[in-house]
Amino acid sequence: MDDGGKFKDVWHVTTDKNKLNASSCRFLWPSHQRTLLAACLRPSCKASLTQSSAQSDSNLLRVATTGNTISNGKHYIAGEGEDAFDIIHIWGTPYEMGRAHGLLMGDKVKIMADAVWSYLEQQIIDPINRTIHLQEWFLEDVANFGLDVALDLELLATDKYTGDYFFEEARGLAEAAGIDYKKLLRIHMIGELTKGSCSMVGAWGGSVSTPDSLLQLRALDWVVDGPFKEHPQVTVYHPTNVSNGHAFANFGWTSWIGSITGMSSQRMAISEIGVSFPDESFGKESRFGIPFTFVLRDILQFDKTLNDSIKRITEAHRTCDLILGVGDGKEKEFRGIQYSASVANFFTDTNLEPKQDWHPRITDIVYFGMDWLCPGYSEVLARQLTLYHGNLTAELLMREVVPIVQTGSLQVAVYNLTSNMVLLANARASYETGPDNAYESVPDSVQGRRRYGGKGKEMGIPHKKLASRQVRPLTPHSPKTIRS
C-alpha cells in the first residue's frame, strides 16, 4: 500500500478457505521497529498471503517461516534485522496451545520470565528509583512475607475467579519451556499490582472518513525501562474445540498469556487504562476477583458481540480501578467502561464521563487520555480528535493523534474493526536504534514537520527507510496439514 507515501508495509491474509483471494482479515504494522503481521484467525483457516489489487505495492516486508514447526504450531519471523519480531500460530486445547508456545519459543520464554521476575525484585528493592506504581497492600505483603509469598497470596485471592484454561495453558507452557510453573503464574499478577497510564479512542459514524466503519485506539504507557520492550510477540490462538472459544490474536510478549491488547475473529478488540486518579464514583477496589487481564482475554476468546462483553463485565467479580474499552466491528459500536469492584458503567458519546471542560463530549467518539482525572492529556486528545473529526482513519490516528498527545510509550495499537486490520507499534528494544517510544513511530513522509505536544518544537523522527521487497506467500495451515 502506497497511500500517498504514508504506510507502505502491508500484508493481506485471506481467511475464506473457499476463496483464497478474499482478503477478509488484514494486519498492518507501520511501526518503527515492528513492521507487519500476517495472521489468519479462523480455527479451520488454510490461508495464504496475497497482494491486494486495491493496495498493491512492492514495498512489502517478508514474513518468513523459521522452519520451527510442530504438529500444532508454527513460528514465523516478520520483517528483517531490527524490524523483525515473532509471530506464532498455535492450535489445540489450552494445555496443547501452551505447550506449543513453549516448544516454539524455547529459551526466549525462560529469558522473558526471568527478566520480569528480576524487574519486579528490583522495583521492590530500590523504591527511590521505582518506575512502576505498586499497590500499597502488596508492598505491605512483600515487607511482611517476601515477594514469592506476596504473589502467592494474590494468586489465592483470584484463583477461584480465574478460568481453568489459564492454569492449563500455563502448565503446558512451563513444562515445554522448562521454567518454574509457579513463577509463570506469579508474573501474570503484575497487571493487578501496577497502574499503567494509557489512552483509548473509539470512533465511528460521522467522526471517521468512512462512516460505515469503527476505529479503536489502544495506547499503552507502561514500563519502557523494563523487559517487555525486548520481547514483543504476536500469539494467534486457534482453539480446536468450541468450548475453548474462537480464534483471536494476542498482541503482547513472549511467555505472556494474559491480554491487554488484541483482536478476535469476531471483529472485536480491547483497550485498557489503569486509573491512578479516580473520583468518588469508582467506589472501592478489591483484591478478590478475576484479574482484568483475564477478563479482557475472555472477551477476545469467548465473546461474539458487544452485548456479550457488557454482560461479562457486569457480572464479573471485578477488582481494581480501570477504564476498559470494547469495540465490535460487526455492530460498529464501542463502549468505554468505568470499571472497579464497586461499579461497571458503560459510556457512549452521549453520556461520556467525566463531563468536564477538559473532557468534552464529541459526537460519535468515546475517548480517555491517560487516566480518569487527567486534564492535560485529555485536553490535547480532545483537541486532535476535534481537529480531524469527520476525517479520522487508522493511519491518521497513528500519525496525527498519538504522537501529539504523546501517549503509547510501550505499545500503540489502532484497530479498524470493520476491515479487521490493526496498526501496531512497539517501543525500541535496548539492542535497537531509533526513537525510544512507540508513539514516536512516524513514517518518513512526515519527518521534519511534526510538532509535538505543547512544546512548540519541530521534531524530525529518525525512521529507517525500508528497501523494496517482493511478496513471499505464507500459509499458516491447520494442524492436520502442517508440514515441516
Disulfide bonds with the S-S distance in Angstrom:
Cys40-Cys45 1.84
